[in-house]
Structures are given as C-alpha cells and as structure tokens.
C-alpha cells in the first residue's frame, strides 16, 4: 500500500496549501454540526461521482473527523491524478489547533 501524503493543520498556511481546496468528506450531519470555513463538502461515498467538480489545478486537502476516511479518499484522489493530501488528525486536530469551526449559517460550530 503506498504512503498517503499528509499535512498537519498548522502547515496549511504555507505553500502549496495556502491556496488548497479543503474537501470535507464527512457525512451530512457531521458537516452541519460544524466545518472549516470555505471547505467544500462531498461525502466520502459521493467522491467518485463528484470527480468532475473537483479542480485538478489546485492542491486538494481531504478532511474527515479524525483522518481515516479522508486518508482513503486521498489515496483514491492521488490514484486519479490529483495533488491530494490528507489532513492529519482531521477536524479534531483542526479544532485543537484553534482553527475556526463554523456552521452553514456562519455561527460557531462543533466537531461531531
């Protein structure tokens, strides 16, 4: 099994990640509870069908709750030719680093 490229939340402000698309692959209920501002939501089981809508000219950082599901999505995307990375520790690590978690309405969210 090939090694899955990973990036930590604190490294996301540096190139090439500063302009990356954060692809949240959690389930709808998890997304609604809270997500990273500006993230794009595609549940894990819908990623293959949504490939045409995922930009190939940007680095993709996949994220889930703890990094397991997004690791599998990252492996799939790399196999499809994307510059894709897994967010190590997922949204739990994101929130632990003090990064914002919001709801669709813009209020404070939680990591479910």
Phi and psi restraints in degrees (range 20) as a CNS / XPLOR table:
assign (resid 1 and name C) (resid 2 and name N)
       (resid 2 and name CA) (resid 2 and name C) 1.0 -69.7 20.0 2
assign (resid 2 and name N) (resid 2 and name CA)
       (resid 2 and name C) (resid 3 and name N) 1.0 153.9 20.0 2
assign (resid 2 and name C) (resid 3 and name N)
       (resid 3 and name CA) (resid 3 and name C) 1.0 -71.2 20.0 2
assign (resid 3 and name N) (resid 3 and name CA)
       (resid 3 and name C) (resid 4 and name N) 1.0 136.0 20.0 2
assign (resid 3 and name C) (resid 4 and name N)
       (resid 4 and name CA) (resid 4 and name C) 1.0 -89.8 20.0 2
assign (resid 4 and name N) (resid 4 and name CA)
       (resid 4 and name C) (resid 5 and name N) 1.0 123.8 20.0 2
assign (resid 4 and name C) (resid 5 and name N)
       (resid 5 and name CA) (resid 5 and name C) 1.0 -66.2 20.0 2
assign (resid 5 and name N) (resid 5 and name CA)
       (resid 5 and name C) (resid 6 and name N) 1.0 134.2 20.0 2
assign (resid 5 and name C) (resid 6 and name N)
       (resid 6 and name CA) (resid 6 and name C) 1.0 -127.5 20.0 2
assign (resid 6 and name N) (resid 6 and name CA)
       (resid 6 and name C) (resid 7 and name N) 1.0 152.1 20.0 2
assign (resid 6 and name C) (resid 7 and name N)
       (resid 7 and name CA) (resid 7 and name C) 1.0 -134.4 20.0 2
assign (resid 7 and name N) (resid 7 and name CA)
       (resid 7 and name C) (resid 8 and name N) 1.0 143.6 20.0 2
assign (resid 7 and name C) (resid 8 and name N)
       (resid 8 and name CA) (resid 8 and name C) 1.0 -90.1 20.0 2
assign (resid 8 and name N) (resid 8 and name CA)
       (resid 8 and name C) (resid 9 and name N) 1.0 155.5 20.0 2
assign (resid 8 and name C) (resid 9 and name N)
       (resid 9 and name CA) (resid 9 and name C) 1.0 -56.6 20.0 2
assign (resid 9 and name N) (resid 9 and name CA)
       (resid 9 and name C) (resid 10 and name N) 1.0 -35.2 20.0 2
assign (resid 9 and name C) (resid 10 and name N)
       (resid 10 and name CA) (resid 10 and name C) 1.0 -72.8 20.0 2
assign (resid 10 and name N) (resid 10 and name CA)
       (resid 10 and name C) (resid 11 and name N) 1.0 -11.2 20.0 2
assign (resid 10 and name C) (resid 11 and name N)
       (resid 11 and name CA) (resid 11 and name C) 1.0 -95.1 20.0 2
assign (resid 11 and name N) (resid 11 and name CA)
       (resid 11 and name C) (resid 12 and name N) 1.0 -0.1 20.0 2
assign (resid 11 and name C) (resid 12 and name N)
       (resid 12 and name CA) (resid 12 and name C) 1.0 -73.8 20.0 2
assign (resid 12 and name N) (resid 12 and name CA)
       (resid 12 and name C) (resid 13 and name N) 1.0 -12.3 20.0 2
assign (resid 12 and name C) (resid 13 and name N)
       (resid 13 and name CA) (resid 13 and name C) 1.0 -86.3 20.0 2
assign (resid 13 and name N) (resid 13 and name CA)
       (resid 13 and name C) (resid 14 and name N) 1.0 -8.0 20.0 2
assign (resid 13 and name C) (resid 14 and name N)
       (resid 14 and name CA) (resid 14 and name C) 1.0 -103.0 20.0 2
assign (resid 14 and name N) (resid 14 and name CA)
       (resid 14 and name C) (resid 15 and name N) 1.0 153.8 20.0 2
assign (resid 14 and name C) (resid 15 and name N)
       (resid 15 and name CA) (resid 15 and name C) 1.0 -59.3 20.0 2
assign (resid 15 and name N) (resid 15 and name CA)
       (resid 15 and name C) (resid 16 and name N) 1.0 147.2 20.0 2
assign (resid 15 and name C) (resid 16 and name N)
       (resid 16 and name CA) (resid 16 and name C) 1.0 -87.6 20.0 2
assign (resid 16 and name N) (resid 16 and name CA)
       (resid 16 and name C) (resid 17 and name N) 1.0 9.0 20.0 2
assign (resid 16 and name C) (resid 17 and name N)
       (resid 17 and name CA) (resid 17 and name C) 1.0 -84.1 20.0 2
assign (resid 17 and name N) (resid 17 and name CA)
       (resid 17 and name C) (resid 18 and name N) 1.0 -18.6 20.0 2
assign (resid 17 and name C) (resid 18 and name N)
       (resid 18 and name CA) (resid 18 and name C) 1.0 -60.0 20.0 2
assign (resid 18 and name N) (resid 18 and name CA)
       (resid 18 and name C) (resid 19 and name N) 1.0 -29.3 20.0 2
assign (resid 18 and name C) (resid 19 and name N)
       (resid 19 and name CA) (resid 19 and name C) 1.0 -107.7 20.0 2
assign (resid 19 and name N) (resid 19 and name CA)
       (resid 19 and name C) (resid 20 and name N) 1.0 11.4 20.0 2
assign (resid 19 and name C) (resid 20 and name N)
       (resid 20 and name CA) (resid 20 and name C) 1.0 -71.0 20.0 2
assign (resid 20 and name N) (resid 20 and name CA)
       (resid 20 and name C) (resid 21 and name N) 1.0 155.3 20.0 2
assign (resid 20 and name C) (resid 21 and name N)
       (resid 21 and name CA) (resid 21 and name C) 1.0 -90.0 20.0 2
assign (resid 21 and name N) (resid 21 and name CA)
       (resid 21 and name C) (resid 22 and name N) 1.0 121.3 20.0 2
assign (resid 21 and name C) (resid 22 and name N)
       (resid 22 and name CA) (resid 22 and name C) 1.0 -86.4 20.0 2
assign (resid 22 and name N) (resid 22 and name CA)
       (resid 22 and name C) (resid 23 and name N) 1.0 114.1 20.0 2
assign (resid 22 and name C) (resid 23 and name N)
       (resid 23 and name CA) (resid 23 and name C) 1.0 -104.2 20.0 2
assign (resid 23 and name N) (resid 23 and name CA)
       (resid 23 and name C) (resid 24 and name N) 1.0 105.2 20.0 2
assign (resid 23 and name C) (resid 24 and name N)
       (resid 24 and name CA) (resid 24 and name C) 1.0 -86.5 20.0 2
assign (resid 24 and name N) (resid 24 and name CA)
       (resid 24 and name C) (resid 25 and name N) 1.0 117.3 20.0 2
assign (resid 24 and name C) (resid 25 and name N)
       (resid 25 and name CA) (resid 25 and name C) 1.0 -106.8 20.0 2
assign (resid 25 and name N) (resid 25 and name CA)
       (resid 25 and name C) (resid 26 and name N) 1.0 16.7 20.0 2
assign (resid 25 and name C) (resid 26 and name N)
       (resid 26 and name CA) (resid 26 and name C) 1.0 -75.0 20.0 2
assign (resid 26 and name N) (resid 26 and name CA)
       (resid 26 and name C) (resid 27 and name N) 1.0 171.0 20.0 2
assign (resid 26 and name C) (resid 27 and name N)
       (resid 27 and name CA) (resid 27 and name C) 1.0 -71.9 20.0 2
assign (resid 27 and name N) (resid 27 and name CA)
       (resid 27 and name C) (resid 28 and name N) 1.0 157.6 20.0 2
assign (resid 27 and name C) (resid 28 and name N)
       (resid 28 and name CA) (resid 28 and name C) 1.0 -52.8 20.0 2
assign (resid 28 and name N) (resid 28 and name CA)
       (resid 28 and name C) (resid 29 and name N) 1.0 -40.7 20.0 2
assign (resid 28 and name C) (resid 29 and name N)
       (resid 29 and name CA) (resid 29 and name C) 1.0 -64.2 20.0 2
assign (resid 29 and name N) (resid 29 and name CA)
       (resid 29 and name C) (resid 30 and name N) 1.0 -37.2 20.0 2
assign (resid 29 and name C) (resid 30 and name N)
       (resid 30 and name CA) (resid 30 and name C) 1.0 -66.3 20.0 2
assign (resid 30 and name N) (resid 30 and name CA)
       (resid 30 and name C) (resid 31 and name N) 1.0 -43.5 20.0 2
assign (resid 30 and name C) (resid 31 and name N)
       (resid 31 and name CA) (resid 31 and name C) 1.0 -60.0 20.0 2
assign (resid 31 and name N) (resid 31 and name CA)
       (resid 31 and name C) (resid 32 and name N) 1.0 -46.9 20.0 2
assign (resid 31 and name C) (resid 32 and name N)
       (resid 32 and name CA) (resid 32 and name C) 1.0 -63.5 20.0 2
assign (resid 32 and name N) (resid 32 and name CA)
       (resid 32 and name C) (resid 33 and name N) 1.0 -32.3 20.0 2
assign (resid 32 and name C) (resid 33 and name N)
       (resid 33 and name CA) (resid 33 and name C) 1.0 -66.0 20.0 2
assign (resid 33 and name N) (resid 33 and name CA)
       (resid 33 and name C) (resid 34 and name N) 1.0 -34.0 20.0 2
assign (resid 33 and name C) (resid 34 and name N)
       (resid 34 and name CA) (resid 34 and name C) 1.0 165.0 20.0 2
assign (resid 34 and name N) (resid 34 and name CA)
       (resid 34 and name C) (resid 35 and name N) 1.0 145.2 20.0 2
assign (resid 34 and name C) (resid 35 and name N)
       (resid 35 and name CA) (resid 35 and name C) 1.0 -150.6 20.0 2
assign (resid 35 and name N) (resid 35 and name CA)
       (resid 35 and name C) (resid 36 and name N) 1.0 171.8 20.0 2
assign (resid 35 and name C) (resid 36 and name N)
       (resid 36 and name CA) (resid 36 and name C) 1.0 -72.5 20.0 2
assign (resid 36 and name N) (resid 36 and name CA)
       (resid 36 and name C) (resid 37 and name N) 1.0 139.2 20.0 2
assign (resid 36 and name C) (resid 37 and name N)
       (resid 37 and name CA) (resid 37 and name C) 1.0 -58.4 20.0 2
assign (resid 37 and name N) (resid 37 and name CA)
       (resid 37 and name C) (resid 38 and name N) 1.0 135.9 20.0 2
assign (resid 37 and name C) (resid 38 and name N)
       (resid 38 and name CA) (resid 38 and name C) 1.0 80.2 20.0 2
assign (resid 38 and name N) (resid 38 and name CA)
       (resid 38 and name C) (resid 39 and name N) 1.0 -1.2 20.0 2
assign (resid 38 and name C) (resid 39 and name N)
       (resid 39 and name CA) (resid 39 and name C) 1.0 -69.6 20.0 2
assign (resid 39 and name N) (resid 39 and name CA)
       (resid 39 and name C) (resid 40 and name N) 1.0 155.6 20.0 2
assign (resid 39 and name C) (resid 40 and name N)
       (resid 40 and name CA) (resid 40 and name C) 1.0 -108.2 20.0 2
assign (resid 40 and name N) (resid 40 and name CA)
       (resid 40 and name C) (resid 41 and name N) 1.0 129.8 20.0 2
assign (resid 40 and name C) (resid 41 and name N)
       (resid 41 and name CA) (resid 41 and name C) 1.0 -101.6 20.0 2
assign (resid 41 and name N) (resid 41 and name CA)
       (resid 41 and name C) (resid 42 and name N) 1.0 120.7 20.0 2
assign (resid 41 and name C) (resid 42 and name N)
       (resid 42 and name CA) (resid 42 and name C) 1.0 -140.6 20.0 2
assign (resid 42 and name N) (resid 42 and name CA)
       (resid 42 and name C) (resid 43 and name N) 1.0 106.9 20.0 2
assign (resid 42 and name C) (resid 43 and name N)
       (resid 43 and name CA) (resid 43 and name C) 1.0 -54.4 20.0 2
assign (resid 43 and name N) (resid 43 and name CA)
       (resid 43 and name C) (resid 44 and name N) 1.0 147.1 20.0 2
assign (resid 43 and name C) (resid 44 and name N)
       (resid 44 and name CA) (resid 44 and name C) 1.0 -47.2 20.0 2
assign (resid 44 and name N) (resid 44 and name CA)
       (resid 44 and name C) (resid 45 and name N) 1.0 -45.6 20.0 2
assign (resid 44 and name C) (resid 45 and name N)
       (resid 45 and name CA) (resid 45 and name C) 1.0 -74.0 20.0 2
assign (resid 45 and name N) (resid 45 and name CA)
       (resid 45 and name C) (resid 46 and name N) 1.0 -2.5 20.0 2
assign (resid 45 and name C) (resid 46 and name N)
       (resid 46 and name CA) (resid 46 and name C) 1.0 -110.2 20.0 2
assign (resid 46 and name N) (resid 46 and name CA)
       (resid 46 and name C) (resid 47 and name N) 1.0 -1.2 20.0 2
assign (resid 46 and name C) (resid 47 and name N)
       (resid 47 and name CA) (resid 47 and name C) 1.0 -60.9 20.0 2
assign (resid 47 and name N) (resid 47 and name CA)
       (resid 47 and name C) (resid 48 and name N) 1.0 -46.4 20.0 2
assign (resid 47 and name C) (resid 48 and name N)
       (resid 48 and name CA) (resid 48 and name C) 1.0 -58.1 20.0 2
assign (resid 48 and name N) (resid 48 and name CA)
       (resid 48 and name C) (resid 49 and name N) 1.0 -41.9 20.0 2
assign (resid 48 and name C) (resid 49 and name N)
       (resid 49 and name CA) (resid 49 and name C) 1.0 -72.0 20.0 2
assign (resid 49 and name N) (resid 49 and name CA)
       (resid 49 and name C) (resid 50 and name N) 1.0 -20.4 20.0 2
assign (resid 49 and name C) (resid 50 and name N)
       (resid 50 and name CA) (resid 50 and name C) 1.0 -99.5 20.0 2
assign (resid 50 and name N) (resid 50 and name CA)
       (resid 50 and name C) (resid 51 and name N) 1.0 6.9 20.0 2
assign (resid 50 and name C) (resid 51 and name N)
       (resid 51 and name CA) (resid 51 and name C) 1.0 -53.6 20.0 2
assign (resid 51 and name N) (resid 51 and name CA)
       (resid 51 and name C) (resid 52 and name N) 1.0 -39.4 20.0 2
assign (resid 51 and name C) (resid 52 and name N)
       (resid 52 and name CA) (resid 52 and name C) 1.0 -61.7 20.0 2
assign (resid 52 and name N) (resid 52 and name CA)
       (resid 52 and name C) (resid 53 and name N) 1.0 -25.6 20.0 2
assign (resid 52 and name C) (resid 53 and name N)
       (resid 53 and name CA) (resid 53 and name C) 1.0 -92.3 20.0 2
assign (resid 53 and name N) (resid 53 and name CA)
       (resid 53 and name C) (resid 54 and name N) 1.0 -0.2 20.0 2
assign (resid 53 and name C) (resid 54 and name N)
       (resid 54 and name CA) (resid 54 and name C) 1.0 -97.5 20.0 2
assign (resid 54 and name N) (resid 54 and name CA)
       (resid 54 and name C) (resid 55 and name N) 1.0 120.8 20.0 2
assign (resid 54 and name C) (resid 55 and name N)
       (resid 55 and name CA) (resid 55 and name C) 1.0 -66.4 20.0 2
assign (resid 55 and name N) (resid 55 and name CA)
       (resid 55 and name C) (resid 56 and name N) 1.0 135.5 20.0 2
assign (resid 55 and name C) (resid 56 and name N)
       (resid 56 and name CA) (resid 56 and name C) 1.0 -90.8 20.0 2
assign (resid 56 and name N) (resid 56 and name CA)
       (resid 56 and name C) (resid 57 and name N) 1.0 -9.2 20.0 2
assign (resid 56 and name C) (resid 57 and name N)
       (resid 57 and name CA) (resid 57 and name C) 1.0 -97.7 20.0 2
assign (resid 57 and name N) (resid 57 and name CA)
       (resid 57 and name C) (resid 58 and name N) 1.0 12.1 20.0 2
assign (resid 57 and name C) (resid 58 and name N)
       (resid 58 and name CA) (resid 58 and name C) 1.0 -130.9 20.0 2
assign (resid 58 and name N) (resid 58 and name CA)
       (resid 58 and name C) (resid 59 and name N) 1.0 153.1 20.0 2
assign (resid 58 and name C) (resid 59 and name N)
       (resid 59 and name CA) (resid 59 and name C) 1.0 -69.6 20.0 2
assign (resid 59 and name N) (resid 59 and name CA)
       (resid 59 and name C) (resid 60 and name N) 1.0 137.8 20.0 2
assign (resid 59 and name C) (resid 60 and name N)
       (resid 60 and name CA) (resid 60 and name C) 1.0 -109.6 20.0 2
assign (resid 60 and name N) (resid 60 and name CA)
       (resid 60 and name C) (resid 61 and name N) 1.0 130.8 20.0 2
assign (resid 60 and name C) (resid 61 and name N)
       (resid 61 and name CA) (resid 61 and name C) 1.0 -116.6 20.0 2
assign (resid 61 and name N) (resid 61 and name CA)
       (resid 61 and name C) (resid 62 and name N) 1.0 111.0 20.0 2
assign (resid 61 and name C) (resid 62 and name N)
       (resid 62 and name CA) (resid 62 and name C) 1.0 -85.6 20.0 2
assign (resid 62 and name N) (resid 62 and name CA)
       (resid 62 and name C) (resid 63 and name N) 1.0 141.5 20.0 2
assign (resid 62 and name C) (resid 63 and name N)
       (resid 63 and name CA) (resid 63 and name C) 1.0 -140.0 20.0 2
assign (resid 63 and name N) (resid 63 and name CA)
       (resid 63 and name C) (resid 64 and name N) 1.0 142.3 20.0 2
assign (resid 63 and name C) (resid 64 and name N)
       (resid 64 and name CA) (resid 64 and name C) 1.0 -134.6 20.0 2
assign (resid 64 and name N) (resid 64 and name CA)
       (resid 64 and name C) (resid 65 and name N) 1.0 -154.1 20.0 2
assign (resid 64 and name C) (resid 65 and name N)
       (resid 65 and name CA) (resid 65 and name C) 1.0 -71.8 20.0 2
assign (resid 65 and name N) (resid 65 and name CA)
       (resid 65 and name C) (resid 66 and name N) 1.0 -48.3 20.0 2
assign (resid 65 and name C) (resid 66 and name N)
       (resid 66 and name CA) (resid 66 and name C) 1.0 -128.0 20.0 2
assign (resid 66 and name N) (resid 66 and name CA)
       (resid 66 and name C) (resid 67 and name N) 1.0 -5.7 20.0 2
assign (resid 66 and name C) (resid 67 and name N)
       (resid 67 and name CA) (resid 67 and name C) 1.0 113.2 20.0 2
assign (resid 67 and name N) (resid 67 and name CA)
       (resid 67 and name C) (resid 68 and name N) 1.0 -9.0 20.0 2
assign (resid 67 and name C) (resid 68 and name N)
       (resid 68 and name CA) (resid 68 and name C) 1.0 -72.6 20.0 2
assign (resid 68 and name N) (resid 68 and name CA)
       (resid 68 and name C) (resid 69 and name N) 1.0 -56.1 20.0 2
assign (resid 68 and name C) (resid 69 and name N)
       (resid 69 and name CA) (resid 69 and name C) 1.0 -63.4 20.0 2
assign (resid 69 and name N) (resid 69 and name CA)
       (resid 69 and name C) (resid 70 and name N) 1.0 -43.5 20.0 2
assign (resid 69 and name C) (resid 70 and name N)
       (resid 70 and name CA) (resid 70 and name C) 1.0 -66.3 20.0 2
assign (resid 70 and name N) (resid 70 and name CA)
       (resid 70 and name C) (resid 71 and name N) 1.0 -28.1 20.0 2
assign (resid 70 and name C) (resid 71 and name N)
       (resid 71 and name CA) (resid 71 and name C) 1.0 -63.7 20.0 2
assign (resid 71 and name N) (resid 71 and name CA)
       (resid 71 and name C) (resid 72 and name N) 1.0 -42.1 20.0 2
assign (resid 71 and name C) (resid 72 and name N)
       (resid 72 and name CA) (resid 72 and name C) 1.0 -67.0 20.0 2
assign (resid 72 and name N) (resid 72 and name CA)
       (resid 72 and name C) (resid 73 and name N) 1.0 -38.9 20.0 2
assign (resid 72 and name C) (resid 73 and name N)
       (resid 73 and name CA) (resid 73 and name C) 1.0 -66.0 20.0 2
assign (resid 73 and name N) (resid 73 and name CA)
       (resid 73 and name C) (resid 74 and name N) 1.0 -41.6 20.0 2
assign (resid 73 and name C) (resid 74 and name N)
       (resid 74 and name CA) (resid 74 and name C) 1.0 -59.2 20.0 2
assign (resid 74 and name N) (resid 74 and name CA)
       (resid 74 and name C) (resid 75 and name N) 1.0 -46.0 20.0 2
assign (resid 74 and name C) (resid 75 and name N)
       (resid 75 and name CA) (resid 75 and name C) 1.0 -58.4 20.0 2
assign (resid 75 and name N) (resid 75 and name CA)
       (resid 75 and name C) (resid 76 and name N) 1.0 -43.2 20.0 2
assign (resid 75 and name C) (resid 76 and name N)
       (resid 76 and name CA) (resid 76 and name C) 1.0 -63.3 20.0 2
assign (resid 76 and name N) (resid 76 and name CA)
       (resid 76 and name C) (resid 77 and name N) 1.0 -47.5 20.0 2
assign (resid 76 and name C) (resid 77 and name N)
       (resid 77 and name CA) (resid 77 and name C) 1.0 -63.7 20.0 2
assign (resid 77 and name N) (resid 77 and name CA)
       (resid 77 and name C) (resid 78 and name N) 1.0 -40.3 20.0 2
assign (resid 77 and name C) (resid 78 and name N)
       (resid 78 and name CA) (resid 78 and name C) 1.0 -60.8 20.0 2
assign (resid 78 and name N) (resid 78 and name CA)
       (resid 78 and name C) (resid 79 and name N) 1.0 -42.0 20.0 2
assign (resid 78 and name C) (resid 79 and name N)
       (resid 79 and name CA) (resid 79 and name C) 1.0 -62.8 20.0 2
assign (resid 79 and name N) (resid 79 and name CA)
       (resid 79 and name C) (resid 80 and name N) 1.0 -25.2 20.0 2
assign (resid 79 and name C) (resid 80 and name N)
       (resid 80 and name CA) (resid 80 and name C) 1.0 -90.9 20.0 2
assign (resid 80 and name N) (resid 80 and name CA)
       (resid 80 and name C) (resid 81 and name N) 1.0 5.2 20.0 2
assign (resid 80 and name C) (resid 81 and name N)
       (resid 81 and name CA) (resid 81 and name C) 1.0 94.4 20.0 2
assign (resid 81 and name N) (resid 81 and name CA)
       (resid 81 and name C) (resid 82 and name N) 1.0 8.3 20.0 2
assign (resid 81 and name C) (resid 82 and name N)
       (resid 82 and name CA) (resid 82 and name C) 1.0 -83.6 20.0 2
assign (resid 82 and name N) (resid 82 and name CA)
       (resid 82 and name C) (resid 83 and name N) 1.0 151.9 20.0 2
assign (resid 82 and name C) (resid 83 and name N)
       (resid 83 and name CA) (resid 83 and name C) 1.0 -85.3 20.0 2
assign (resid 83 and name N) (resid 83 and name CA)
       (resid 83 and name C) (resid 84 and name N) 1.0 88.4 20.0 2
assign (resid 83 and name C) (resid 84 and name N)
       (resid 84 and name CA) (resid 84 and name C) 1.0 -120.2 20.0 2
assign (resid 84 and name N) (resid 84 and name CA)
       (resid 84 and name C) (resid 85 and name N) 1.0 144.9 20.0 2
assign (resid 84 and name C) (resid 85 and name N)
       (resid 85 and name CA) (resid 85 and name C) 1.0 -134.2 20.0 2
assign (resid 85 and name N) (resid 85 and name CA)
       (resid 85 and name C) (resid 86 and name N) 1.0 150.4 20.0 2
assign (resid 85 and name C) (resid 86 and name N)
       (resid 86 and name CA) (resid 86 and name C) 1.0 -95.4 20.0 2
assign (resid 86 and name N) (resid 86 and name CA)
       (resid 86 and name C) (resid 87 and name N) 1.0 136.9 20.0 2
assign (resid 86 and name C) (resid 87 and name N)
       (resid 87 and name CA) (resid 87 and name C) 1.0 -79.9 20.0 2
assign (resid 87 and name N) (resid 87 and name CA)
       (resid 87 and name C) (resid 88 and name N) 1.0 107.7 20.0 2
assign (resid 87 and name C) (resid 88 and name N)
       (resid 88 and name CA) (resid 88 and name C) 1.0 -59.8 20.0 2
assign (resid 88 and name N) (resid 88 and name CA)
       (resid 88 and name C) (resid 89 and name N) 1.0 125.6 20.0 2
assign (resid 88 and name C) (resid 89 and name N)
       (resid 89 and name CA) (resid 89 and name C) 1.0 83.3 20.0 2
assign (resid 89 and name N) (resid 89 and name CA)
       (resid 89 and name C) (resid 90 and name N) 1.0 -5.7 20.0 2
assign (resid 89 and name C) (resid 90 and name N)
       (resid 90 and name CA) (resid 90 and name C) 1.0 59.2 20.0 2
assign (resid 90 and name N) (resid 90 and name CA)
       (resid 90 and name C) (resid 91 and name N) 1.0 -154.3 20.0 2
assign (resid 90 and name C) (resid 91 and name N)
       (resid 91 and name CA) (resid 91 and name C) 1.0 -65.5 20.0 2
assign (resid 91 and name N) (resid 91 and name CA)
       (resid 91 and name C) (resid 92 and name N) 1.0 -25.5 20.0 2
assign (resid 91 and name C) (resid 92 and name N)
       (resid 92 and name CA) (resid 92 and name C) 1.0 -63.1 20.0 2
assign (resid 92 and name N) (resid 92 and name CA)
       (resid 92 and name C) (resid 93 and name N) 1.0 -45.4 20.0 2
assign (resid 92 and name C) (resid 93 and name N)
       (resid 93 and name CA) (resid 93 and name C) 1.0 -68.3 20.0 2
assign (resid 93 and name N) (resid 93 and name CA)
       (resid 93 and name C) (resid 94 and name N) 1.0 -38.4 20.0 2
assign (resid 93 and name C) (resid 94 and name N)
       (resid 94 and name CA) (resid 94 and name C) 1.0 -55.6 20.0 2
assign (resid 94 and name N) (resid 94 and name CA)
       (resid 94 and name C) (resid 95 and name N) 1.0 -52.5 20.0 2
assign (resid 94 and name C) (resid 95 and name N)
       (resid 95 and name CA) (resid 95 and name C) 1.0 -66.4 20.0 2
assign (resid 95 and name N) (resid 95 and name CA)
       (resid 95 and name C) (resid 96 and name N) 1.0 -38.3 20.0 2
assign (resid 95 and name C) (resid 96 and name N)
       (resid 96 and name CA) (resid 96 and name C) 1.0 -63.9 20.0 2
assign (resid 96 and name N) (resid 96 and name CA)
       (resid 96 and name C) (resid 97 and name N) 1.0 -26.1 20.0 2
assign (resid 96 and name C) (resid 97 and name N)
       (resid 97 and name CA) (resid 97 and name C) 1.0 -82.3 20.0 2
assign (resid 97 and name N) (resid 97 and name CA)
       (resid 97 and name C) (resid 98 and name N) 1.0 -0.3 20.0 2
assign (resid 97 and name C) (resid 98 and name N)
       (resid 98 and name CA) (resid 98 and name C) 1.0 84.7 20.0 2
assign (resid 98 and name N) (resid 98 and name CA)
       (resid 98 and name C) (resid 99 and name N) 1.0 11.5 20.0 2
assign (resid 98 and name C) (resid 99 and name N)
       (resid 99 and name CA) (resid 99 and name C) 1.0 -76.6 20.0 2
assign (resid 99 and name N) (resid 99 and name CA)
       (resid 99 and name C) (resid 100 and name N) 1.0 150.3 20.0 2
assign (resid 99 and name C) (resid 100 and name N)
       (resid 100 and name CA) (resid 100 and name C) 1.0 -69.8 20.0 2
assign (resid 100 and name N) (resid 100 and name CA)
       (resid 100 and name C) (resid 101 and name N) 1.0 145.2 20.0 2
assign (resid 100 and name C) (resid 101 and name N)
       (resid 101 and name CA) (resid 101 and name C) 1.0 -124.7 20.0 2
assign (resid 101 and name N) (resid 101 and name CA)
       (resid 101 and name C) (resid 102 and name N) 1.0 122.3 20.0 2
assign (resid 101 and name C) (resid 102 and name N)
       (resid 102 and name CA) (resid 102 and name C) 1.0 -125.9 20.0 2
assign (resid 102 and name N) (resid 102 and name CA)
       (resid 102 and name C) (resid 103 and name N) 1.0 164.3 20.0 2
assign (resid 102 and name C) (resid 103 and name N)
       (resid 103 and name CA) (resid 103 and name C) 1.0 -97.8 20.0 2
assign (resid 103 and name N) (resid 103 and name CA)
       (resid 103 and name C) (resid 104 and name N) 1.0 171.8 20.0 2
assign (resid 103 and name C) (resid 104 and name N)
       (resid 104 and name CA) (resid 104 and name C) 1.0 -59.7 20.0 2
assign (resid 104 and name N) (resid 104 and name CA)
       (resid 104 and name C) (resid 105 and name N) 1.0 -28.9 20.0 2
assign (resid 104 and name C) (resid 105 and name N)
       (resid 105 and name CA) (resid 105 and name C) 1.0 -80.8 20.0 2
assign (resid 105 and name N) (resid 105 and name CA)
       (resid 105 and name C) (resid 106 and name N) 1.0 -5.0 20.0 2
assign (resid 105 and name C) (resid 106 and name N)
       (resid 106 and name CA) (resid 106 and name C) 1.0 93.6 20.0 2
assign (resid 106 and name N) (resid 106 and name CA)
       (resid 106 and name C) (resid 107 and name N) 1.0 -1.1 20.0 2
assign (resid 106 and name C) (resid 107 and name N)
       (resid 107 and name CA) (resid 107 and name C) 1.0 -81.9 20.0 2
assign (resid 107 and name N) (resid 107 and name CA)
       (resid 107 and name C) (resid 108 and name N) 1.0 176.6 20.0 2
assign (resid 107 and name C) (resid 108 and name N)
       (resid 108 and name CA) (resid 108 and name C) 1.0 -67.1 20.0 2
assign (resid 108 and name N) (resid 108 and name CA)
       (resid 108 and name C) (resid 109 and name N) 1.0 133.8 20.0 2
assign (resid 108 and name C) (resid 109 and name N)
       (resid 109 and name CA) (resid 109 and name C) 1.0 -113.0 20.0 2
assign (resid 109 and name N) (resid 109 and name CA)
       (resid 109 and name C) (resid 110 and name N) 1.0 178.2 20.0 2
assign (resid 109 and name C) (resid 110 and name N)
       (resid 110 and name CA) (resid 110 and name C) 1.0 -129.9 20.0 2
assign (resid 110 and name N) (resid 110 and name CA)
       (resid 110 and name C) (resid 111 and name N) 1.0 159.8 20.0 2
assign (resid 110 and name C) (resid 111 and name N)
       (resid 111 and name CA) (resid 111 and name C) 1.0 -92.3 20.0 2
assign (resid 111 and name N) (resid 111 and name CA)
       (resid 111 and name C) (resid 112 and name N) 1.0 111.3 20.0 2
